[in-house]
Amino acid sequence: MGERIRKLKKIRIHREGTNELTLGFLFILVLGCPLWFLLGNTIPFWLAIAVLVAVWLMVLNFYRCPVRYFNGDTENLVVAPADGKIVVIEEAEENEYFHDCRLMISIFMSPLNVHANWFPVDGRVKFVHHQNGNYHKAWLPKASEENEHADIMITTPGGEDILVRQIAGAVARRIVTYAKPDEDCYIDQHLGFIKLGSRVDVYLPLSARPTVTMGQPTTGDQTVIAKLQK
């Protein structure tokens, strides 16, 4: 029982969900009163309430935000910026900032995943850029460039520039980025939040060595996805 309590204390609700959850709870209360008046203590009334509560609990689950800390030395490590699964590990031309070939690792987040994003490396934020765009399904290759996205460039202590791209999906229509230019950033810190299904791309130097495989599940701020050359 004690271990269970400790685990529960490590789960909190992300601040991005405060308004939605509060309004949803009030909606259930407001709708419940006339339903009770119309239906009384009947099976249809309780079925309706059960459906509303189930939807609210699904939203609550979406906004869960585990308290996590990476164990060990973070030097030259690239840690997963999000929960999800690996959908891309390939060399790709990045012509917006680097104008050369980079190692691209992408993580797709389903609506069931935690949607908080973490910084994948220690360093300093070079710039943050938001780009409007389309809302293709997040796992499609064209989503990386054509979908609405936010780009965060981070310079590591070793001088490597790492690009993190938060991508909106077919359903996700809101990207929140907490990273600020010229601020120091660290693994364990929240980079931002993406609502509903979406994707995060990380562009690394070709010398980086991937430590994950296609389809592998990732845990944000825990799974090492690559190692940088010293």
Phi, psi and omega in degrees: 000318179299318179296321179297317180296319179297320179294319180296325179294340180274357177253126177228173180259131183292144183297337179294341182262359185303311183294314182298317182291320179295313180296322179296318179295317179295324179298318178298318180295315182294317180287329182296326182296307178293328177296320178295320179296320182281320189254335182069197182278071184238167179298315178303322179297311183290330175295318179296316179296320180298320179295314180297317180293322179297318178296318179298320179292326176296318178294319178301317179297322180297324184267011177295147184218092181298146174274116185231148175222133180283130180267124176114180181286132182263000183300127177064015177259146172244117185257147181306127179279356184203157169284149178151216176219151180287124179243347179215131166220101185200162171277130184221144175286127177244104189256003180272322183238311186274327182057039175202187182272137180229158171276121183250127175237125184241141178239123176265132179252123175276167178300343181273348181280159167297135184250011169289147177243143180245157172292132182277344181217159169281149177162212180225133181288121182277313175198163176229129183224128178256134182235121174289158181182201182275185180226057175292163174303134192296334183277352180286143181304321183291345181298328184300323183255328188266335181284160171302134182206163175238129181254131178236116178262128182238132174260121183283165177303334179275000176092005179275137175268126181242127179258128174246128182239116173272125187240130174284148180254196181294330181255319181295124181235012180219119176252127177246127181238123180267342182299139179235139180303142175071013176258144174290146179224154184218148168305142186095344178268147176285129176274325181174202184206140176235129183275133180066193187299138184192196188206152175230126176255144174235125178256121185239161174297152182298339180285346180293147181250116179296144178238014178234169180235163180301135178082356182289133175292148177235151173242120182304136179069011181230314184280124175280120183259343179195161174237133178274148177289139179285000000 
